[in-house]
């Protein structure tokens, strides 16, 4: 039987519930490491991650046997549980119910990694909603503001 080879590169971003700045700065790097472990365990290596207090960006190589929805369900569920446990109080942290996912080609990887690495500087001038509107326009995705944010 022949081996299957794939490279499904996805730029994924999602915010905290209601974009509240609840990602604790003291836990940020541990959170990113934890999310990387979730992705690795699901055969979807995390190639880059960064964010600010109200959202994160991930670059993942999606597994050939997993949907993006399945990956994000696991990442968001397990990481919110981890943060709530680390913060010694259940229920205080949560992610938005949806996410934004954009496929990219190999030629865009280095630029996207640089973009993700520069999140803190980038968001001094641009909020999450405006950033996502820019991506939605770039990728030609129609959206309805009434159903986009939670």
JOTA-V222758 format. One line per field, one symbol per residue. ss: DSSP state (A for helix, B for strand, O for the rest). A space follows every 10 residues. Layout:
ss: ???
//
This chain:
ss: OOOOOOOBBB BBBBBBAAAO OOOOAAAAAA AAAAAAAAAA AOOOOBBBBB BBOOBBBBBB BBOOOOOAAA AAAAAAAAAA AAAAAAOOOO OOOOBOOOOB BBBOOAAAAA AAAAAAAOAA AAOOOOOAAA AAAAAAAAOO OOOOAAAAOO
//
